[in-house]
Amino acid sequence: MTQDTHGGAGRLTRTRLAAGALIAIAALGLSACSGGSGEGGGSGEGGAPVAPAASEFWVDPASSAARQVEQWRSEGRTEDATALEKIARQPVAIWPTGELGGVEGEVAGVVSQARAAGRTPVLTAYNIPNRDCGLYSSGGAENEDQYREWLDSFARGMGGTRSVVVLEPDALPQTLTNCEGEGQQEGREELLSEAVGKLTRAGGEVYIDAGNPGFVTDTGNLVDGLRKSGVDQAAGFALNVSNFMNTQQVQAYGERVSDQLGGARFVIDTSRNGNGSYDGPEQPSWCNPPGRALGTPPTRDTGSQRVAAYLWVKEPGDSDGDCRGAPQAGDFWPQYALDLANNTPGA
């Protein structure tokens, strides 16, 4: 896809915690030293390489950034490790596997750890059929029935525990734009509406992804799509997932959409929007653009009744795709993560 406002190309489902043994090990490590509050201090919590930030949202002690911090410390790259803590200590959404046999255990493991830490897990459901229109983050369930089974497993993993869920990045915007003219996405809204119902009943605070200001410019069309997708039963909608647009620009767009939905709330992905969108000569501008920075850390304190939270939905450092010497979409790229951190002032 060539348009520079596309938020989803370069996003790939990536399992941060494997089902089964790895989840059990991680859970034991966290529960042994979490102190119940999940707040850390000093050199780390529960033997984790980085002390988590004070936040409502759960911080994965085994995130890619946290493991990279630990590796760099062991190699004597102390300055780089310290810089990367800006990412590792923040809560980032977990993108569970698209495999039917693994999703329930993975979600259950995340939810269990978050509950033990007294925090709210943030999850991204990303497995809709013909995901990303078959582009960089292609894949997803083979068909609608398999997707429904996957959703059922995802919901069982949540087990009624309150969780923030960002639902299917790009699915609705791509439907409304017919995959940029490359194909139809029939029945997407109905499938998303089913997902809203299932995940909400399982304890989800569900936000339907609605793209970004440059993806669907006709807000009336977007509002119609959100209604068909069950936004009235959801907590609201999500914007800027995996994109770089600055918060002010995204919030203004979100408020216009919200006005047409009777005041619906929304969340904004601020993970990499500290310097806004890239407008330099190197293309594509959406794929691992240079000079970007981390945005506002995840928080409910947004200063706006309409904005339910700022979230880091995409882990800073995860590649958008194999451009600019990067690894494939979804793989962690340490140098890019370090650049984001070094371009961000403060701790």
The 8 nearest C-alpha neighbors of each residue, nearest first, counted from 0:
[[1, 2, 134, 8, 5, 179, 3, 135],
 [2, 0, 3, 283, 5, 4, 285, 282],
 [1, 3, 4, 5, 0, 283, 285, 284],
 [2, 4, 285, 284, 5, 1, 283, 282],
 [3, 5, 213, 2, 214, 6, 285, 211],
 [6, 4, 3, 2, 7, 214, 8, 285],
 [7, 5, 242, 241, 4, 8, 240, 210],
 [6, 8, 10, 5, 169, 9, 241, 168],
 [9, 7, 135, 10, 136, 6, 319, 5],
 [319, 8, 10, 320, 328, 135, 136, 7],
 [9, 11, 136, 7, 329, 8, 328, 319],
 [12, 10, 329, 136, 328, 13, 9, 137],
 [11, 13, 94, 96, 329, 14, 125, 95],
 [12, 14, 94, 11, 15, 329, 96, 95],
 [15, 13, 96, 16, 95, 17, 94, 12],
 [14, 16, 13, 62, 17, 93, 61, 63],
 [17, 15, 14, 22, 18, 21, 105, 61],
 [18, 16, 21, 22, 105, 14, 19, 15],
 [17, 19, 105, 104, 101, 22, 21, 16],
 [18, 20, 22, 21, 23, 17, 104, 105],
 [19, 21, 23, 22, 24, 18, 17, 25],
 [22, 20, 24, 23, 17, 19, 25, 18],
 [23, 21, 25, 24, 20, 108, 19, 18],
 [22, 24, 20, 26, 21, 25, 27, 19],
 [23, 25, 21, 27, 22, 26, 20, 28],
 [26, 24, 28, 22, 27, 23, 21, 29],
 [25, 27, 23, 29, 28, 24, 112, 30],
 [28, 26, 24, 30, 25, 29, 31, 23],
 [27, 29, 25, 26, 31, 30, 45, 24],
 [30, 28, 26, 45, 31, 27, 33, 32],
 [31, 29, 27, 33, 32, 28, 26, 115],
 [32, 30, 29, 28, 27, 33, 45, 34],
 [33, 31, 45, 34, 30, 29, 44, 28],
 [34, 32, 37, 35, 30, 29, 45, 116],
 [33, 35, 32, 36, 37, 116, 30, 31],
 [34, 36, 33, 116, 37, 115, 117, 30],
 [37, 35, 38, 116, 117, 34, 33, 118],
 [36, 38, 116, 33, 35, 117, 39, 34],
 [39, 37, 36, 53, 51, 40, 52, 33],
 [40, 38, 44, 50, 51, 43, 37, 41],
 [41, 39, 50, 43, 42, 44, 38, 51],
 [40, 42, 43, 50, 39, 44, 49, 51],
 [43, 41, 50, 40, 49, 48, 44, 39],
 [44, 42, 50, 49, 47, 48, 41, 40],
 [43, 45, 39, 47, 50, 46, 33, 32],
 [44, 46, 32, 47, 29, 33, 28, 31],
 [45, 47, 44, 43, 48, 28, 32, 29],
 [46, 48, 44, 43, 45, 49, 60, 50],
 [49, 47, 43, 69, 65, 46, 68, 50],
 [50, 48, 43, 47, 88, 51, 42, 65],
 [49, 51, 43, 39, 44, 40, 88, 42],
 [52, 50, 88, 39, 58, 49, 89, 38],
 [53, 51, 88, 89, 54, 50, 38, 39],
 [52, 54, 38, 51, 55, 39, 37, 89],
 [55, 53, 56, 52, 298, 57, 297, 90],
 [54, 56, 118, 119, 57, 53, 298, 299],
 [55, 57, 119, 118, 54, 120, 90, 58],
 [56, 58, 118, 120, 113, 119, 90, 59],
 [59, 57, 90, 89, 51, 60, 56, 91],
 [58, 60, 61, 62, 57, 90, 91, 65],
 [61, 59, 47, 62, 58, 65, 49, 48],
 [60, 62, 59, 65, 66, 63, 15, 25],
 [63, 61, 65, 64, 59, 60, 66, 15],
 [64, 62, 66, 65, 67, 61, 331, 15],
 [63, 65, 87, 67, 62, 66, 68, 86],
 [66, 64, 87, 68, 62, 67, 63, 61],
 [65, 67, 69, 63, 68, 64, 61, 62],
 [66, 68, 64, 70, 69, 65, 71, 63],
 [69, 67, 80, 65, 71, 66, 70, 72],
 [68, 70, 66, 72, 67, 71, 48, 73],
 [71, 69, 67, 73, 72, 68, 66, 74],
 [70, 72, 76, 74, 68, 73, 69, 80],
 [71, 73, 75, 69, 74, 77, 70, 76],
 [72, 74, 70, 71, 75, 69, 76, 77],
 [75, 73, 71, 72, 76, 70, 77, 69],
 [74, 76, 72, 77, 73, 71, 78, 70],
 [77, 75, 71, 72, 79, 74, 78, 80],
 [76, 78, 80, 75, 72, 79, 81, 71],
 [79, 77, 81, 80, 76, 82, 75, 72],
 [78, 80, 82, 81, 77, 76, 83, 337],
 [81, 79, 68, 77, 83, 82, 78, 71],
 [80, 82, 78, 84, 79, 83, 77, 68],
 [83, 81, 79, 84, 80, 340, 85, 78],
 [82, 84, 80, 85, 81, 86, 337, 340],
 [83, 85, 87, 86, 81, 82, 88, 80],
 [86, 84, 83, 87, 82, 88, 340, 346],
 [87, 85, 84, 88, 83, 89, 64, 315],
 [88, 86, 84, 65, 64, 89, 85, 83],
 [87, 89, 51, 52, 86, 84, 49, 50],
 [88, 90, 87, 86, 52, 58, 51, 91],
 [91, 89, 58, 57, 56, 297, 59, 92],
 [90, 92, 311, 312, 314, 89, 93, 58],
 [93, 91, 121, 312, 122, 123, 311, 94],
 [92, 94, 122, 95, 123, 121, 91, 15],
 [93, 95, 123, 12, 122, 13, 92, 14],
 [96, 94, 14, 93, 102, 105, 97, 106],
 [95, 97, 14, 98, 102, 12, 13, 101],
 [96, 98, 126, 99, 139, 95, 102, 12],
 [99, 97, 96, 101, 100, 102, 149, 140],
 [100, 98, 149, 101, 102, 97, 152, 148],
 [99, 101, 98, 102, 103, 104, 152, 149],
 [102, 100, 98, 99, 104, 18, 103, 105],
 [101, 103, 105, 96, 104, 99, 153, 106],
 [104, 102, 156, 152, 153, 106, 105, 101],
 [105, 103, 107, 18, 106, 102, 101, 108],
 [104, 106, 18, 108, 102, 107, 103, 101],
 [105, 107, 156, 109, 103, 108, 104, 102],
 [106, 108, 156, 104, 110, 105, 109, 157],
 [109, 107, 105, 111, 106, 110, 22, 104],
 [108, 110, 106, 112, 111, 107, 113, 105],
 [109, 111, 107, 113, 108, 112, 114, 106],
 [112, 110, 108, 114, 109, 113, 107, 115],
 [113, 111, 115, 109, 114, 110, 26, 108],
 [112, 114, 116, 118, 110, 57, 115, 111],
 [113, 115, 117, 111, 116, 112, 118, 110],
 [116, 114, 112, 113, 117, 35, 111, 30],
 [117, 115, 37, 113, 35, 114, 36, 118],
 [118, 116, 114, 36, 115, 37, 113, 35],
 [117, 119, 57, 113, 56, 55, 116, 114],
 [118, 120, 56, 57, 162, 55, 113, 121],
 [121, 119, 57, 162, 113, 56, 110, 163],
 [122, 120, 163, 92, 164, 162, 93, 119],
 [121, 123, 164, 93, 92, 94, 163, 165],
 [122, 124, 165, 94, 164, 125, 166, 93],
 [125, 123, 166, 167, 165, 126, 122, 94],
 [126, 124, 167, 123, 127, 168, 12, 166],
 [125, 127, 139, 97, 140, 124, 128, 130],
 [126, 128, 139, 130, 140, 125, 146, 129],
 [129, 127, 140, 139, 130, 142, 141, 126],
 [130, 128, 132, 133, 138, 139, 131, 127],
 [129, 131, 137, 139, 128, 132, 138, 127],
 [132, 130, 137, 133, 134, 136, 129, 8],
 [131, 133, 130, 129, 134, 178, 137, 173],
 [134, 132, 137, 131, 129, 130, 138, 135],
 [133, 135, 137, 131, 132, 136, 8, 0],
 [136, 134, 9, 8, 137, 320, 328, 133],
 [137, 135, 11, 10, 131, 134, 9, 8],
 [138, 136, 133, 134, 130, 131, 135, 132],
 [139, 137, 130, 129, 136, 133, 140, 128],
 [138, 140, 126, 128, 127, 130, 129, 141],
 [139, 141, 128, 146, 142, 126, 127, 145],
 [142, 140, 128, 145, 139, 143, 146, 129],
 [143, 141, 145, 140, 144, 128, 146, 127],
 [142, 144, 146, 145, 147, 128, 141, 140],
 [145, 143, 147, 146, 142, 148, 141, 140],
 [144, 146, 148, 147, 142, 143, 140, 149],
 [147, 145, 143, 149, 140, 144, 148, 150],
 [146, 148, 150, 144, 149, 145, 143, 151],
 [149, 147, 145, 151, 146, 150, 152, 144],
 [148, 150, 146, 152, 147, 151, 99, 153],
 [149, 151, 153, 147, 152, 148, 154, 146],
 [150, 152, 148, 154, 149, 153, 155, 147],
 [153, 151, 103, 155, 149, 150, 154, 156],
 [152, 154, 150, 103, 156, 151, 155, 102],
 [153, 155, 157, 151, 156, 152, 201, 198],
 [156, 154, 152, 158, 157, 153, 151, 103],
 [155, 157, 107, 103, 106, 153, 154, 158],
 [158, 156, 154, 155, 159, 160, 107, 201],
 [159, 157, 155, 156, 160, 201, 154, 202],
 [158, 160, 202, 201, 157, 161, 200, 203],
 [161, 159, 202, 158, 157, 162, 110, 201],
 [162, 160, 202, 203, 159, 119, 204, 163],
 [163, 161, 203, 120, 119, 204, 121, 160],
 [162, 164, 204, 121, 203, 205, 122, 120],
 [165, 163, 205, 122, 123, 204, 121, 203],
 [166, 164, 123, 206, 205, 207, 124, 122],
 [165, 167, 207, 124, 208, 206, 164, 123],
 [168, 166, 125, 124, 170, 208, 169, 165],
 [167, 169, 208, 170, 166, 125, 7, 240],
 [170, 168, 172, 171, 173, 7, 210, 167],
 [171, 169, 173, 167, 168, 172, 174, 130],
 [170, 172, 174, 173, 169, 175, 209, 208],
 [173, 171, 175, 169, 174, 170, 210, 209],
 [174, 172, 178, 176, 170, 171, 175, 177],
 [173, 175, 171, 177, 184, 172, 176, 170],
 [174, 176, 172, 173, 177, 171, 224, 221],
 [175, 177, 173, 179, 178, 174, 172, 180],
 [178, 176, 183, 174, 180, 179, 182, 175],
 [177, 179, 173, 181, 180, 176, 182, 132],
 [180, 178, 176, 177, 181, 173, 182, 0],
 [179, 181, 177, 178, 182, 176, 183, 173],
 [182, 180, 178, 179, 177, 183, 132, 176],
 [183, 181, 177, 178, 180, 184, 179, 132],
 [182, 184, 177, 185, 178, 174, 181, 180],
 [185, 183, 174, 187, 177, 186, 182, 178],
 [184, 186, 187, 183, 174, 188, 189, 177],
 [187, 185, 189, 188, 190, 184, 191, 174],
 [186, 188, 190, 189, 185, 184, 191, 174],
 [189, 187, 228, 191, 190, 227, 186, 192],
 [188, 190, 192, 191, 187, 186, 228, 193],
 [191, 189, 187, 193, 192, 188, 194, 186],
 [192, 190, 194, 188, 228, 193, 189, 187],
 [191, 193, 228, 229, 189, 195, 194, 190],
 [194, 192, 190, 196, 191, 195, 197, 189],
 [193, 195, 191, 197, 192, 196, 198, 190],
 [196, 194, 192, 193, 198, 197, 199, 233],
 [195, 197, 193, 199, 194, 198, 200, 192],
 [198, 196, 194, 200, 199, 195, 193, 201],
 [197, 199, 201, 203, 200, 195, 154, 196],
 [200, 198, 203, 196, 202, 201, 197, 195],
 [199, 201, 197, 198, 202, 196, 203, 159],
 [200, 202, 159, 198, 199, 154, 203, 158],
 [203, 201, 159, 161, 160, 199, 200, 162],
 [202, 204, 199, 162, 198, 205, 161, 163],
 [205, 203, 163, 234, 164, 162, 199, 202],
 [204, 206, 164, 234, 233, 203, 165, 163],
 [205, 207, 236, 235, 165, 237, 234, 166],
 [208, 206, 236, 166, 237, 165, 209, 235],
 [207, 209, 237, 168, 236, 166, 210, 167],
 [210, 208, 238, 237, 172, 236, 207, 171],
 [209, 211, 238, 172, 169, 208, 239, 214],
 [210, 212, 239, 238, 214, 213, 209, 249],
 [213, 211, 214, 252, 216, 249, 215, 210],
 [214, 212, 4, 211, 216, 215, 5, 210],
 [213, 215, 211, 212, 210, 4, 216, 5],
 [216, 214, 217, 213, 172, 212, 221, 218],
 [215, 217, 218, 213, 214, 212, 221, 220],
 [218, 216, 220, 219, 215, 221, 222, 214],
 [219, 217, 221, 220, 216, 222, 256, 215],
 [218, 220, 222, 221, 217, 223, 259, 256],
 [219, 221, 223, 218, 217, 222, 224, 175],
 [222, 220, 218, 224, 219, 223, 225, 217],
 [221, 223, 225, 219, 224, 220, 218, 226],
 [224, 222, 220, 226, 221, 225, 219, 227],
 [223, 225, 221, 227, 222, 226, 228, 220],
 [226, 224, 228, 222, 227, 230, 223, 221],
 [225, 227, 223, 230, 228, 229, 224, 222],
 [226, 228, 224, 225, 188, 229, 223, 189],
 [229, 227, 192, 188, 225, 191, 226, 230],
 [230, 228, 192, 226, 231, 232, 227, 233],
 [229, 231, 233, 226, 232, 225, 235, 228],
 [230, 232, 229, 233, 226, 235, 234, 263],
 [233, 231, 230, 229, 234, 195, 196, 199],
 [234, 232, 230, 235, 205, 231, 195, 206],
 [235, 233, 205, 204, 206, 232, 264, 236],
 [234, 236, 206, 264, 265, 233, 263, 230],
 [235, 237, 206, 207, 265, 208, 209, 266],
 [238, 236, 208, 266, 265, 206, 209, 207],
 [237, 239, 267, 210, 211, 209, 240, 208],
 [240, 238, 211, 242, 268, 210, 267, 241],
 [239, 241, 268, 242, 238, 6, 312, 168],
 [242, 240, 6, 313, 239, 7, 243, 268],
 [241, 243, 6, 239, 240, 244, 271, 285],
 [242, 244, 272, 276, 275, 271, 245, 241],
 [245, 243, 275, 276, 272, 242, 246, 249],
 [246, 244, 275, 272, 248, 247, 243, 249],
 [245, 247, 249, 248, 250, 244, 269, 272],
 [248, 246, 250, 249, 245, 251, 244, 252],
 [249, 247, 251, 246, 250, 245, 252, 244],
 [250, 248, 246, 252, 251, 247, 253, 212],
 [249, 251, 253, 247, 252, 248, 246, 254],
 [252, 250, 254, 248, 253, 249, 247, 255],
 [253, 251, 249, 255, 250, 254, 212, 248],
 [254, 252, 250, 256, 255, 251, 257, 249],
 [253, 255, 257, 251, 256, 252, 258, 250],
 [256, 254, 258, 252, 253, 257, 251, 259],
 [255, 257, 253, 254, 259, 258, 218, 222],
 [258, 256, 254, 262, 260, 263, 259, 255],
 [257, 259, 255, 262, 260, 256, 261, 254],
 [260, 258, 257, 256, 261, 255, 222, 262],
 [261, 259, 257, 258, 263, 262, 256, 222],
 [260, 262, 258, 259, 263, 257, 256, 264],
 [261, 263, 257, 258, 260, 264, 305, 259],
 [264, 262, 257, 235, 260, 261, 265, 305],
 [265, 263, 305, 235, 306, 307, 262, 257],
 [264, 266, 236, 306, 235, 237, 307, 305],
 [265, 267, 237, 308, 307, 306, 309, 238],
 [268, 266, 238, 309, 239, 237, 269, 310],
 [267, 269, 310, 240, 311, 239, 312, 270],
 [270, 268, 294, 272, 271, 311, 295, 267],
 [269, 271, 311, 294, 293, 268, 272, 315],
 [272, 270, 293, 294, 292, 243, 269, 273],
 [273, 271, 243, 275, 294, 245, 269, 274],
 [272, 274, 294, 292, 293, 275, 271, 291],
 [275, 273, 291, 292, 272, 276, 245, 290],
 [274, 276, 245, 272, 244, 243, 273, 277],
 [277, 275, 243, 244, 278, 274, 245, 272],
 [276, 278, 279, 284, 288, 275, 291, 289],
 [279, 277, 276, 280, 284, 281, 288, 275],
 [278, 280, 281, 277, 284, 282, 288, 289],
 [281, 279, 282, 278, 284, 283, 277, 288],
 [280, 282, 279, 283, 284, 288, 278, 289],
 [283, 281, 284, 280, 286, 285, 279, 288],
 [282, 284, 285, 286, 3, 281, 1, 288],
 [283, 285, 282, 3, 286, 288, 277, 281],
 [286, 284, 3, 283, 288, 287, 4, 5],
 [287, 285, 319, 288, 284, 283, 320, 322],
 [286, 288, 319, 285, 289, 318, 322, 323],
 [289, 287, 286, 284, 285, 277, 290, 291],
 [290, 288, 291, 287, 277, 338, 335, 281],
 [289, 291, 292, 288, 342, 339, 338, 274],
 [292, 290, 274, 289, 339, 271, 273, 288],
 [293, 291, 339, 273, 342, 343, 274, 271],
 [292, 294, 271, 273, 270, 339, 343, 272],
 [293, 295, 273, 269, 272, 270, 271, 296],
 [294, 296, 269, 297, 293, 309, 273, 270],
 [297, 295, 294, 298, 89, 309, 310, 311],
 [298, 296, 310, 309, 311, 295, 90, 308],
 [297, 299, 300, 309, 308, 296, 310, 54],
 [298, 300, 308, 301, 307, 309, 297, 55],
 [301, 299, 298, 302, 308, 303, 309, 307],
 [300, 302, 303, 299, 308, 306, 309, 298],
 [301, 303, 300, 304, 306, 299, 305, 307],
 [302, 304, 305, 306, 301, 307, 300, 308],
 [303, 305, 306, 307, 302, 264, 301, 262],
 [304, 306, 264, 303, 307, 265, 263, 262],
 [307, 305, 265, 303, 308, 304, 266, 264],
 [306, 308, 266, 265, 264, 305, 299, 304],
 [309, 307, 299, 266, 306, 298, 310, 301],
 [308, 310, 297, 267, 298, 266, 268, 269],
 [311, 309, 297, 268, 312, 269, 308, 267],
 [310, 312, 270, 91, 268, 313, 269, 297],
 [311, 313, 92, 268, 310, 91, 240, 314],
 [314, 312, 241, 311, 315, 270, 92, 240],
 [313, 315, 317, 91, 316, 312, 311, 270],
 [316, 314, 317, 336, 313, 270, 271, 86],
 [315, 317, 336, 332, 335, 331, 314, 318],
 [318, 316, 331, 329, 330, 315, 314, 332],
 [317, 319, 328, 329, 320, 330, 331, 332],
 [9, 320, 318, 328, 286, 287, 10, 8],
 [321, 319, 328, 9, 327, 318, 322, 286],
 [320, 322, 327, 325, 326, 328, 324, 323],
 [321, 323, 325, 324, 320, 286, 287, 326],
 [324, 322, 325, 321, 287, 286, 288, 320],
 [323, 325, 322, 321, 326, 320, 287, 327],
 [326, 324, 321, 322, 323, 318, 327, 320],
 [325, 327, 321, 330, 318, 328, 320, 324],
 [328, 326, 321, 320, 330, 329, 318, 325],
 [327, 329, 320, 9, 319, 318, 11, 330],
 [328, 330, 11, 318, 317, 10, 13, 327],
 [331, 329, 317, 318, 328, 327, 326, 332],
 [330, 332, 317, 316, 318, 333, 329, 63],
 [331, 333, 316, 335, 334, 317, 318, 330],
 [334, 332, 336, 335, 337, 331, 316, 67],
 [333, 335, 337, 336, 332, 338, 316, 339],
 [336, 334, 338, 337, 316, 333, 332, 339],
 [337, 335, 316, 333, 339, 334, 338, 315],
 [336, 338, 334, 340, 335, 339, 83, 341],
 [337, 339, 335, 341, 340, 336, 342, 334],
 [340, 338, 292, 336, 342, 337, 341, 293],
 [339, 341, 337, 343, 338, 342, 82, 83],
 [340, 342, 338, 343, 339, 337, 82, 344],
 [343, 341, 292, 339, 340, 338, 344, 291],
 [344, 342, 340, 292, 341, 293, 339, 345],
 [345, 343, 342, 346, 341, 340, 292, 293],
 [344, 346, 343, 85, 340, 341, 82, 342],
 [345, 85, 344, 82, 84, 343, 81, 340]]
